[in-house]
Amino acid sequence: MLNLDSISVAYGATPVVQNLSAELAEGEIGCLLGASGCGKTTVLRAIAGFEPLRAGEIRVGGELMASPTHMLAPQARRIGVVFQDYALFPHLSVAANIGFGLSKEPAVRRNARVIEMLDLVGLQHAAERYPHELSGGQQQRVALARALAPQPRLMLMDEPFSNLDVTLRERLAAEVRLILKRAGATAVLVTHDQREAFAVADKVGVISDGRLCQWDTPYALYHRPADRYVAGFIGEGVLLPAVRAAGNCVDCELGRLEAPGPHGAASGVEILIRPDSVMLDHDAALRARVVSRSFRGAEFLYTLQLASGRRLLALGPSRLAYEVGSDVGVRLVMEHAVAFDAAA
């Protein structure tokens, strides 16, 4: 449904997005994830038709939306947009807000579509209320329903949860995913929060300095990051030095591990160890000292120091707490590690 083919965007002489390519199938939800100023919102604006391309092509449903010599007007693209501040009309009711983009439809069809959207987002009871009478989460659902009502080919959402408190974001992210999936919508959202990205998206693209580092499933980004930046940006973990052994194995302080990755660097690799791959086992031969711990409710995140002085992260249930300074056994539980060329 969406094809970004080597697109580049610049503000004057300053490149903002460089040679970015990604695809999204019909009904999939994609997310552009990155730190502030990385270029992710610029990509969204280019898809919507608000920014011209310096290079590349954007196609939606096979139709050319933009290239350096062609730019279809935003209103002609059949793309729905949910803005960061929702942009609801304060003088219109919820029902009128949802039906705003259906003014050219016959009244019977328009009213039926509004009722359908109210049911989809679970706001049947609030049809005659006004935006100021709704919670932030309800306003977000109204904005989503208004954008979906004209049945766009593609939905774009710019930091859709940024105006909500932290405790509400993840729950509403799951709700938004369910609404989009029920509607069969193809959508792209932008966020700097990986938890939101993982809760909503089928595919996530990590962007750094205007470049797409990796476009993949959330699972693959976490377990098979393409480079050090993705490994550090997604989740938590440490890089330990290792040397290549026979086959796809490496030898490191933790023992011999299977680690498919760059070859030809016999004495120079680093392996990524995630905290969920490190089990605290009282009987394990490998020992470490607890340097610090962070309480996370159901679990502790421990920082451990190995005999060499290098550190590991580990997760453990909070019902069994290890004190700072105590000696613990460490055992790895992982199918394989991810290796990066240390010389790169």
N, C-alpha and C positions, 0 to 999 in steps of 0.2 A: 504493500500500500504506500509506503514512504521509502524513497530512495534518495540518499544524499551521496552524490558522486563527486568526490575530491573538491568540496566547496571551500572557498576562501573568502573572508570578509575583512575589510580594512576601514578604519576611520581616518581619512586623509592618507598620509603616508605610513600610518601605524597599523601593522597587521594585527588582527584580533583573533581570527580563526584561520587556520592554515591546513589545507589539503585534508579535510575531514570527510570520511566516507562511513556510511552506516545504512542498514536496511531494516525495515520493520514490516512484518507480514500483517495482513488484514486481521483485526481482532486482537493483536498484540499490544501490550503497553510497554513503552520504552521510557527510559529516564536518562537525562544528562546530569551527571554528578560531578561536582568539583568545588574547589574553594572559591570565595568571592573574587571576581575579576578574571576568572579563567577563560571566559568566552562562552559559557553555556547559554546564557540568556540571549546573546547575540545570535547563536544558532537558531534558537526558538523564534526570534524576531525575523530572521531571514526566511524561515519556513512560512511564517505568517504573511510575509510580504512587506514588512516594515524596513528591511535593510537590503540593499542591492548586493549582488555577488561580484567579487573581483575575479573569481574563477570557479569552474565546476558547474554542476546542474542539480536542481531540486525537482523531483517528480513525485506526484501524488496520484495514485491509481493509474500510473503510466503516463499521465498528462504532465507536460513540461510546465512547471510553475515559475522557474527562474533560471537564468544563465547570465553571463556578462552582457549579452545582447538582447535578452528577453526578460520582462518582469510583469507577470500577470498581477493585476490589481488585487489587493487583499480581499475585497468584497466578492471577487469572482472566483476565489479559490475553494469555496465551500469548506472552510476550516473554522472550527469553533475555538474560541479563546477564553480561558478563565484567568482573569488578571489577579495579581497579587492582593489587591484590595477589594476584589470581587466586583466592584463597579456596579452595584445594584442601584436602581432608581429609588430614592427614598420616598417619593410621592406615590409610588405604585405598590399595589398589594403583591404578595408572593405570586399569586396566579397571573397577575398582569405582567410582572417581571418575566415570568417563564414564557408567556405568550408574546413578548415584545417582538421577537424575530419572526413571528408568524403572521404579521399584519396583512400579507397578501393572500393568505389562505382564507377560504370560506369560513364563516363563523362556526359552523357545526364541526368542521374538521379541526379548526384551531382549538376549540374548547375540548374536543376529545383528546387532542395531543397534550394539552395542558394537564388534563386529568391523568393521562397516562404517565406523564413526567412526575407529577405529584406523588403518584403511587410508587414509581420507581425509586424516588429518593426518600420515601416515607414521611411526607409532609402534607398528607391529605387534610389533616386537622388544622393546618396553618395557612390554608389557601387565601383567606381574607386578611391575614395579618400583614403588617408592614415591616420592612427590614429592621428598623430600630427595636422592634418587639421580639426579635429572634436572637438566639445565642450565636456565637461565632461559627460553631459547627453547622448550625442550621442555615446561616447565611451562605456558607460555603456550598451546601447542598443545593440551595436555590440557584447560585451562580452556575453550578454544574448542570442542573436541569435546564436552565435557560440556554446554555451553550449546546446541549444535546438535542433540544427541541426541534431545530430545523434539520436534524439528521445530517450532520456534517460528515465528510469523508474522513476527517482527521480532527482530533481534539488536542489542543495545546494548553498546558497549565504551567504558569510561572510561579514557582515557590508557593504552591496552594495552601500550605499549612503554616506559613511563617507568622500569621497573625494570631495563631492559637497557642494556648499554654502547652508546656512540654508534656504534661500528663495526658492531654487530649490528642496530641498529634498522631501517635502510632495507632490508636484505635480508629481515628477518622481516616487514616491512610488505608487501613484495611477495608473500611466502609466504602471509600471512593473506588478501590479496586473492584469490590463486589458490584457496585453500581455500573461501572464501565463494562465489566464482563457481562452483566445482565443485558446491557444495551447493545452488546456486540461491537463496541466502539474501538477504533484504533486510536491510541493516544500517546502523547509525549509530554512528560513533565520535567521540570527543572528543579533541582534542589541541591543544597550543600550537605544535607543530612543523610548519611548512608542507611540509617534505620528506616527512614521514610522511603528511600529508593527501594530497599529490599522488600518492604511491606507492600508496595504497589506494583512494581515493574516485573515484566518477564525478561527484559533485556536492559542492561545498564551500561552506559558509556562513561568511563572515567576520563575527564578532560583536565589537562594541565597546560597552561600557557598557550591556549588556543589549539592544542593538538589532542586528538583522541588517542589515549594510551591503550585502551582495550574496550571493545564492545562485546559483551558476553552476558551469560546468565549470572545472577547474584552468586550462585553456588560456585561457578567457575572463577569468578573474580576473587572470591575468598580462598578457595583451595588451589587454584591454578593461575595466580596473577602473572601477567605477561612480563612485568619488569619490577624493579625495586620501588618505583613510585606507587604503583598500584598496590604492591604488597604492604607498603607503609600507610597508604591512605585508607585502605579497606581493612577493618578489624584491627587486631593487635597481634604482636608477635615480635620475634627477634631474629636477627641473621647471625648464624654461627659459621666460622671458617671451617672448611673441610677440604679434603683432597680426593680426587677421583680414584676409585678402586676398580675391580673387575666388573665388566658389564655396565649396568646402570647404577652401580652402587657408589657411595662415598663413605669415607672414614672421617669421623669427627669425634669430639670429646664424649659424645653420647653413645658411641659405638658405630657399627656399620649399618647404613641405611640405604634403601633403594631411593634413588633421586634422579629421575629422568630430567634432563636439562641440557645446557650447553656442553658440547664435547670439545676436545682439543685443548682443554685447560686443565691438564693433569694435576697441577699443583695449585690451582687457584679458583676455587668455587666457594660460594656462601650458600647456606641452606636456610630456608624459612621454617621456623618452628612456631606454630600457633599455640596459645595457652590451652586450648581444648585438646591438644595432642600430648600434653604432659600430665601424667597421672601421679598423684602422690601415693606412694605405696611403702608402707613401713618396712616391708621385707626386701625391697629392691636393693641391689648392690650399689648402684650409683647414688651418691649422697650429695645433698646441697643444703645450704643454710637459708632460712627465711629472712630476707632483708626487710620486707615490708608487706603489708596486706591491705586490701581495700574491700570493705564490706559492700556487697551488692544485693542484699536480701537473701535470695536462695543460695548464694554462693559467695566465696571470697576469691578475689584475684590476688595471687601471691607473686611477689618478685623474689626469685631464688638466685643465690650466688653459688656457682660451681667451684670446684677446687682451683681452677685456673684463674678465677676472678670474674669470668664472664657470667652473664646473667640470663635467666630464663623467666618466662611468665607461665603460671599454672593456675588452673581453676580447681576449686575444691568445695564441696558442700559446706554450708555455713554451720550445719549441726555438728561438724567435726572441725574445730578451729585449731590451727597450729600457731603457736605464739611466735612473735618476732624474735629471732636469735636461735630458734630451735633447729635441730638437725632432722632432715626428712629424707626419705627414700624417693627416688624419681624413676619413673618408667615411661617410655614413649609408647603411645597407642596411635599409630598412624600407618596407612597403607604405603605411602611414599612421601618424601619431602620434595619441595620445589627448590631447584638449584639455580643460582645466578653466577655468571662468570665474574670472578672477583676483580679481574683486570678491566672489565667494561666500565 
